Amino acid sequence: MTPKRICIQDLNAAIAFAKQLKVNIAQGKYRLAIDGISDVLFVLGRALTCINRLEFIHGKKAIPSIAPIPAVRSKTVHSRNKAECIHLVDLAISNFETARQFVRQGRYEDAENTIAATLTGKILRCVNHLRS
C-alpha cells in the first residue's frame, strides 16, 4: 500500500468516526460522543504524521500552498444545543473530506492546514455543555 493511500485511509477513518460522533450527539449519547472525539483525534494524529512523511518523501511541496479558510470559525457565544454541535461536526467532516482531496492532489501543506483548522475544542465544549 502506498504512503498516500495510508494517509487517505486515516482520513477516511476520521470521517467515519466523525459521522458516528454526529449520530451519538443526535441520540443524546454524550458520553459516547466525548469518547468518539478521542477516536477522531487519534486517527487525525496518524493522518498528520503520515502527511508529514509524504512531505518529507516528496521534498518541499511542488504546488504552492494556499491558506484554506477554516470551516470551524470562532464564536463569542458557546454552542448550546444539539443542532449547533451537529453543525460543528458537519463542518469538521467537510474539512476532513477537503484534506483528503488535498492529499490526493499532493497538496500536503494544505491538507495539514485544513486539519489544523478543524482541531479545536469547540465540538468537545459543545458536547460537554449538552452533557451538563
N, C-alpha and C positions, 0 to 999 in steps of 0.2 A: 504494500500500500504506500502511496506517495505521501510525503510530508504534508502537502497541500490538502490531500484527501483527509488526513488525520485531523487537521485544523477544522475542516468543514464538518467532520463528524462531531467534534466537540461543540461547534456552534449549533449543529442540529440538536444535540442533547440539551443545550441551554434553551433552545426554543421549546423543546418538548417539556422540560421542567417548568418553564415559564407558563406554558399553556395549562399544565396541571395546577400551578400556583393560582392561576385565574379561576379555575374550577373550584379549588378549595376556598378561595375568598367568596365566590358566589354562593357556595353552600354553607358559609358561616363556619368553616373548619379552620379557625385562625391559628391554632397551634400547628396543624399540619402545614399551613401556608408559611408560617415562620420557619419551620424545618425545611420547607421547599426552597426558601430563599438561600439557605446554605448550600443546597444542591446546585442551584444556578450559579452561585459564586464559585463553587469548586470547579465546575466544568468551564466557566469563563476564565478562571485562573490557568487551567490547562490550555485553553484556546490561546490566551495571550502568550504563554510560554512557547507554544507551537508557532505562532505568528512571528515571535522574535527569532526563532530558529530559522524560519523561512527568510526573514530579512538578512540574517547572517549568511545563510547559504547563497542567497542571490546577490549579496553585496548591498550597496546602498540602493534605495528604491529607484527603479527605472522611470516610473511615471511620477511627475511632480504631485506632491500631496496637496489636497485641498482640505481646508478645515470644514468638516461636516457640522451642520447645525444640530446641536443636541436636541433630541426629541423630548427628553425629560427636562423641563425648564424649572427654574426656581420659582417658588410661590411664597408670598408673605404669609398666606393663610395655610395652615396644615390641612391635609386631606382628612375629611371627617366621615365619609360614608363609603359603602361598598363600591358604588359606581365610580367614585374617584380612584379608589385603589385598583379596580379593574382597568380603568383608563390608563393608569400609570404602567400596569403590566402590559397592556396592549402597545404602548409606546416603546417599552423595553423590547418586546418581541419584534416590533418593526425595526428597531436599531440592530438587533441580532441578525435579522434577515439581510439588512443592508451590509453589515460587517461580513456576512457570508459571501455576498456578491463581490465585495472588495477583495476578499481572499481569492476568489475565483479569477479576478482580473489582475491579480498580482499587486494590488494596491494595499500593501501590508500596513503602512503607517495610517492610512485612512481607516482600515479595519480596527486597528488599536484605538484610534481616537474615537471611533463610533462606540466601541465597547466601553471605553472610559467615560464617555458622556452619559452612559446608562448606569454606571456603577455609582449610584447614590443611595443614601439611606431613606429616600422618600417612600419607597414601597414598604420597607420594614417599619418605618414610623407610622405609616398609614394603617397597616395591619395591626400593629401594636395598639393603636388608638381604638380600632374596632374591638379588639380583644378586651379592653378595659371597660 
